């Protein structure tokens, strides 16, 4: 059950009328908690590793590599879990 997982820390680096830039730092096996993205966003991994994406449609794993960004549209609902035994970090850029 996800309640036993540590929470990822999301310090905001930039927030203005156009973008929100957040640095997500996941302890080993840490999670974001369930959430819905209200804005389009780009994720830029700062660590190589595996994330577990828990969704209503089922779980899937994503292999991320440093500097290889990906884009998603608003409306994504999920819980993101660090599937690694080490800290995982990414930068999230949300576009208003």
VOBA-1610 file (N, C-alpha, C; in pm, whole numbers, padded with zeros to 5 digits, always signed):
BEGIN
Unk+00084-00118+00000Unk+00000+00000+00000Unk+00088+00124+00000Unk+00053+00226-00074Unk+00138+00343-00094Unk+00154+00430+00030Unk+00071+00415+00133Unk+00081+00502+00250Unk+00211+00481+00326Unk+00279+00368+00308Unk+00404+00341+00379Unk+00525+00401+00308Unk+00507+00455+00189Unk+00620+00509+00113Unk+00654+00652+00159Unk+00784+00686+00156Unk+00820+00826+00185Unk+00775+00916+00070Unk+00755+01043+00098Unk+00710+01138-00003Unk+00828+01205-00073Unk+00810+01227-00203Unk+00909+01302-00281Unk+00898+01449-00244Unk+01011+01517-00243Unk+01013+01660-00211Unk+01009+01744-00335Unk+00911+01838-00343Unk+00897+01917-00466Unk+00929+02066-00449Unk+01056+02105-00429Unk+01081+02250-00422Unk+01054+02319-00555Unk+00981+02428-00551Unk+00954+02510-00670Unk+01076+02595-00698Unk+01124+02592-00821Unk+01240+02671-00861Unk+01197+02802-00928Unk+01089+02796-01006Unk+01035+02913-01075Unk+00884+02900-01075Unk+00814+03010-01048Unk+00669+03012-01064Unk+00629+03153-01103Unk+00571+03163-01224Unk+00522+03292-01271Unk+00398+03271-01355Unk+00355+03372-01427Unk+00230+03363-01503Unk+00240+03270-01624Unk+00360+03225-01662Unk+00376+03140-01780Unk+00419+02997-01751Unk+00504+02977-01649Unk+00556+02842-01620Unk+00568+02819-01469Unk+00568+02690-01435Unk+00603+02645-01301Unk+00713+02540-01320Unk+00827+02562-01257Unk+00940+02469-01266Unk+00963+02412-01126Unk+00955+02279-01117Unk+00967+02211-00988Unk+01077+02106-00997Unk+01157+02096-00893Unk+01257+01989-00884Unk+01200+01881-00792Unk+01176+01764-00848Unk+01125+01652-00769Unk+01242+01564-00726Unk+01258+01547-00595Unk+01363+01462-00538Unk+01294+01347-00465Unk+01312+01227-00520Unk+01249+01107-00464Unk+01349+01029-00382Unk+01323+01007-00254Unk+01408+00913-00181Unk+01386+00773-00239Unk+01471+00677-00208Unk+01448+00541-00258Unk+01305+00495-00227Unk+01233+00456-00332Unk+01096+00405-00322Unk+00995+00511-00277Unk+01034+00637-00286Unk+00943+00747-00252Unk+00840+00770-00362Unk+00734+00844-00328Unk+00625+00868-00420Unk+00578+01013-00416Unk+00505+01052-00522Unk+00445+01186-00525Unk+00312+01188-00453Unk+00242+01075-00450Unk+00102+01072-00409Unk+00017+01092-00534Unk-00107+01045-00530Unk-00196+01056-00645Unk-00224+01202-00675Unk-00218+01237-00804Unk-00246+01375-00846Unk-00288+01378-00992Unk-00351+01489-01030Unk-00391+01514-01169Unk-00317+01638-01215Unk-00255+01631-01332Unk-00183+01745-01388Unk-00283+01843-01450Unk-00283+01964-01401Unk-00372+02068-01451Unk-00315+02145-01568Unk-00187+02122-01599Unk-00119+02192-01708Unk-00040+02093-01791Unk-00014+02128-01918Unk+00082+02052-01998Unk+00216+02058-01927Unk+00299+01954-01943Unk+00427+01955-01873Unk+00534+01876-01947Unk+00659+01912-01916Unk+00777+01844-01966Unk+00857+01798-01845Unk+00905+01674-01848Unk+00991+01621-01743Unk+01131+01603-01801Unk+01232+01654-01728Unk+01371+01640-01769Unk+01444+01562-01659Unk+01473+01433-01682Unk+01540+01352-01580Unk+01681+01404-01549Unk+01713+01402-01421Unk+01847+01438-01374Unk+01922+01314-01326Unk+01853+01200-01329Unk+01906+01072-01284Unk+01861+00964-01382Unk+01944+00865-01407Unk+01902+00746-01482Unk+01831+00653-01386Unk+01723+00592-01431Unk+01656+00495-01345Unk+01516+00463-01391Unk+01444+00394-01302Unk+01311+00345-01332Unk+01209+00411-01241Unk+01099+00456-01301Unk+00986+00506-01224Unk+00869+00411-01245Unk+00794+00386-01138Unk+00670+00311-01145Unk+00558+00413-01154Unk+00475+00402-01256Unk+00362+00492-01275Unk+00235+00416-01243Unk+00173+00449-01131Unk+00048+00386-01091Unk-00066+00469-01149Unk-00153+00405-01228Unk-00266+00474-01290Unk-00392+00392-01268Unk-00506+00454-01294Unk-00633+00382-01282Unk-00643+00269-01384Unk-00568+00281-01494Unk-00568+00178-01599Unk-00469+00066-01569Unk-00389+00081-01465Unk-00288-00019-01430Unk-00151+00043-01416Unk-00060-00034-01362Unk+00077+00014-01338Unk+00165-00012-01460Unk+00262+00077-01478Unk+00363+00053-01581Unk+00494+00114-01533Unk+00603+00066-01589Unk+00737+00117-01554Unk+00790+00201-01669Unk+00860+00306-01632Unk+00922+00394-01732Unk+01071+00403-01702Unk+01152+00376-01803Unk+01298+00388-01791Unk+01335+00529-01836Unk+01395+00606-01747Unk+01433+00743-01778Unk+01585+00756-01781Unk+01633+00847-01866Unk+01776+00870-01880Unk+01805+01020-01865Unk+01915+01051-01804Unk+01955+01190-01781Unk+01948+01269-01911Unk+01880+01384-01905Unk+01875+01475-02018Unk+01782+01436-02131Unk+01706+01326-02118Unk+01612+01284-02224Unk+01470+01319-02180Unk+01423+01438-02217Unk+01293+01484-02169Unk+01175+01414-02237Unk+01060+01425-02172Unk+00935+01382-02235Unk+00825+01481-02202Unk+00720+01484-02285Unk+00610+01579-02275Unk+00479+01504-02253Unk+00391+01561-02170Unk+00256+01508-02150Unk+00157+01624-02146Unk+00035+01597-02191Unk-00070+01699-02187Unk-00139+01698-02050Unk-00201+01810-02018Unk-00279+01822-01895Unk-00382+01710-01887Unk-00417+01672-01766Unk-00518+01569-01745Unk-00463+01436-01699Unk-00332+01416-01707Unk-00271+01291-01662Unk-00296+01275-01511Unk-00346+01157-01472Unk-00369+01127-01331Unk-00287+01004-01295Unk-00204+01016-01191Unk-00119+00905-01153Unk-00052+00929-01018Unk+00017+00826-00971Unk+00110+00834-00859Unk+00243+00790-00916Unk+00346+00871-00897Unk+00480+00839-00949Unk+00564+00787-00833Unk+00626+00670-00852Unk+00703+00605-00747Unk+00845+00579-00798Unk+00944+00613-00717Unk+01083+00581-00748Unk+01102+00431-00726Unk+01124+00356-00833Unk+01140+00211-00824Unk+01285+00170-00797Unk+01369+00267-00765Unk+01513+00242-00746Unk+01549+00240-00598Unk+01667+00185-00569Unk+01721+00183-00432Unk+01809+00304-00407Unk+01795+00407-00490Unk+01873+00531-00476Unk+01783+00650-00506Unk+01829+00769-00467Unk+01752+00890-00493Unk+01734+00910-00643Unk+01614+00953-00683Unk+01586+00984-00823Unk+01540+01128-00829Unk+01591+01203-00929Unk+01562+01346-00940Unk+01520+01380-01082Unk+01414+01461-01095Unk+01381+01519-01225Unk+01328+01660-01208Unk+01339+01736-01316Unk+01284+01871-01323Unk+01154+01861-01403Unk+01048+01920-01348Unk+00919+01924-01416Unk+00889+02070-01453Unk+00858+02092-01581Unk+00825+02225-01631Unk+00680+02224-01677Unk+00595+02295-01604Unk+00453+02304-01638Unk+00429+02435-01712Unk+00351+02428-01821Unk+00327+02544-01907Unk+00182+02589-01891Unk+00165+02715-01856Unk+00029+02770-01838Unk-00028+02817-01969
//
